[in-house]
Each structure stands twice: as C-alpha cells, then as structure tokens.
Amino acid sequence: MASCLVMVLFSISCIGNTIKSETYDICIYGASSAGVIAAHAAKMKGKTVLLIEPGKRIGGLSSGGLGSTDIGNKIAITGLSRDFYKRIGKHYGTEEQWKFEPKVALGVFHQYLKEARLQVLYNYRLKSVKKKDGWIKSIIIEQSSGAKDSTIVVEAKMFIDSTYEGDLMAAAGVSYTVGRESNDVYGETLNGVQLMNKHQFPDGVDPYKIPGKPKSGLLWGISSASLKPNGSGDKMIQAFNFRICLTDIPENRIAITKPEKYNPAHFELLLRLIEKKQDYALGSYIHIQRMPGGKTDINNNGAFSTDMIGANHLYAEANYTKRAQIIEDHVNYTKGLLYFLGNDSRVPDTIRKQMQLWGYPKDEYVDNNNFSPQLYIRESRRMVSDYVMTQDNCVAKTIAEDKIGMAAYTMDSHNCQRIVINGMVKNEGDVQKAGFKPYPIAYRSIIPKERECKNLLVPICLSASHIAFGSIRMEPVFMVLGESAAVAAVWAIDNNTSVQGANLQEIQKELGIIK
C-alpha cells in the first residue's frame, strides 16, 4: 500500500510511512449485525462514525447463513433490531419476516449504511491499542493480509467492540474469561461439564478404529480425555459450525464436489452412527430448514453433524494465522461432510439420493465461491465486568435493574467434546433448557469495570457466564445491544463522561424502555 492513502471514508494525514486518521466520535470494530446497527444508530444521532470490518462482508452471521432466526419471544426484539426483520418482511411482502436468504439480509444491512451515509473500512484488523488513564486514545489497525505499510491509526472518543471474538476488549486490557465456569462459581446448575442425551450417540457405538480393540486407536474426532465430574469447569467452548445455504432448484444449483482436502476417514464415525440407528432420513443427520427462494439454513442435528466438536478450543485467544487455520479446517470438514453424504458408496443409497438433490446457490456468496465466509462463532471471550449475567437472570431469580435490552431464548450450549465412556463414544456439553420468560440484560454487563476502561462498550462478548451467554447469544439480541451501546456512547460523548458515568434513565428513555 502506498504511504499516502486516498480514501473517501475519512481524511488522513501522512507523515513518512505513518498514516494517521482524524479523530472520530465513535469507532466501531466489527461490522457484525450488532456493529452495523450500532453504526447506523450513532450516525443518525449526528456523530462521526468509523465502522471497521476485518473481513469483506457486513452483517456477520445474520447475512452469513443464519436465516432461521432464533427468536425465543418476539417481545424481546425491539428498536432497530425489530426494524431489521420488518425490512426483511417488506422484501418478501409481509409485515415481518424471520426466515430469509443471506443476500436479502445483506441488502438490508447495506440499506442501513446508505441511509446513514456510512462507509465500511473492509479487510482491516486490530493490531494494537493505546490507552491513557483508563481511556482508549487510539487503535492501530492493519490490512488483514498483513501487507507492509498498511497500518492506520484511528482516534475516537468512544469505542464499541462488536466482534464475535472480543479482540478490542482484550487488547484494551479488559478482564474476560474463556470456557465454562464450574457451577459453584455463580451458584448455577447448568454450567460446566454436562453429560446429557440431546444430540447424543445411542449406546453401543464403538469408538475404536478396529471395533473392540482400544490399541488400534480412536476414530477421527474423538478425544482421549476423561469425563470430569458434572458441573466442573474447563476452558472448552461449545462447537462451531457453518449455517449452510443450499438450494434444490436446478437452475440455481451448483453441484457439491469433492473438496481439495477431503478425507473420508473423518466420517467413519458417522457411518457407524447410521448403521446403529438404521435411520435413512437425511434430516436426521443435518437439520434442513427451508428458507425463501428455494434455499436452506442447515444447522447441526444429532450426534454427528455439522458441528465440528472439539476443533475450536484454541480459537478465542489464537492469533490471526491460527484462527484462519481453524476456520479453514471447519470449511473443509463441512464441505467434506456434504460431499460424503452424497457420494460415498458406504452411505445408504436412500441418504445419498436425498443429498444429491442439493447444491450451492449460484446467487449467494458470489465473491466467496458460493460458500459463507462467516463461521458460527457461538462463543469466544466473555467479558467479566461489575455485573455478570447468570442462570439466575435467565430464570428470573435475579433481575437486572439497569435494563438495556432483553433476551428470551433457551439456555443453549452445543456439545464441547466427544469422548469415550464405558467403551462407547459419547458427546458432552449439550444443554437446552427452556421454559422461562423474557428477562432484562444489565447495562453493566456491556461495559467494563471503570478502572479497566472508561470508553468501551461490548454488545456481543458481554459479561455473562457460559450458560447465560448461551441464552443471550442470539443475533436479534446482539442487534438490540448494538443499538443500546451506540445510544450510551452518544450520551457519554454529549455529557463528557465515561460509559460508567452515563445516566441510565436518559439512555433508557432514548431506547423507549421507559417513558
């Protein structure tokens, strides 16, 4: 990159090889659904806003394949978040639409950018953070390719970390955790190690390469770890996957071909599962949810599916190179699974014929070989602030008085590991606990401790235990919290205060929470 850049996005002065930006009111790192909504809300309130996206696509998972919205209860979806689904509905000729194609969601996010006259700085990632007296003064970003002479210094009064990973939060020295707390940390019952029957192998599935012979080694994807006591903590993260958009419309369908790094040995365990279950419905192994336009949002289903269990535990704190490798591994696994189901002669013919009806859509992800660039980062870092959302919040034993939004979904953790128990393969970590009403999310859970950082808001990697985060971590809620973060940031700027010193009642009035 040349030492003197010319960008319509913002004005920059160049001194030698140093590229320095002008000061913004608000810098938002991560153009996820929460990031786009936050940027729109702040800009429409008259603030100068810079939205930075490490990748090449805005909208995060909402434009990246998750078209079947995890709602829980629509009461919890308010403000611009609800407006998003109304705009989706307008496209399809309905009042609201909760199931949609990736390209339609992307188009709506671009509407928000256009209306607010926002532009996104694509393919730039965080390099470092400069702080003084608890305030972030500037961040240095670099091209995601790592090209030389590509760094930009961004100064702002307020910062919002709207990434799924919490990178800005961590680089700013804010306390966080990764993994599952033990139940006794917050007096919970559903945290830590949980061996349950959902998405579980039936008894009798042999884990060894040569059945009945432990010395032959374990099949791919099975860990040699021992099962810890129920409720004990660890650093494991619930499994990631891609929410897969396929189509069965012939004129829009691209055949699923063998991936470059295809390894059929990765799916030996799936064959044993099929043999044990004697279930020949494709939907028993991948959850095919129909979307408009003849497309799908395919999610994990059953004991062996699209979740790449155990492959993501290093992701949260990994460097960019390691993360890229983990993402590539998930791509190869996912494309390999789809190819295997449709083409391996050992897969029952009934399943293969069902799988062969599907292919990648020609009109989706056209700049990424028709496959989503957004891995489903179900959980990564989680901030530890002055208020931690816990299981008690979800079931209304504890009520957050400083309400900044609501959540309503099931306490939902996908499996974290695949191990051997009593000579049989078992998954561990899946929790799905429903049966509670919408509950408030604390403002204190989206801001750091004041001694750690005074001008940062974190609407995605907020302060919550593993199991409470499993309920909060839904795209509509992230958009609600993104707008809440932007309104709080604007108020703090206008009143020359820290995010901790903001007047909550005034912010709640702006959000329509109170009158």
Disulfide bonds with the S-S distance in Angstrom:
none
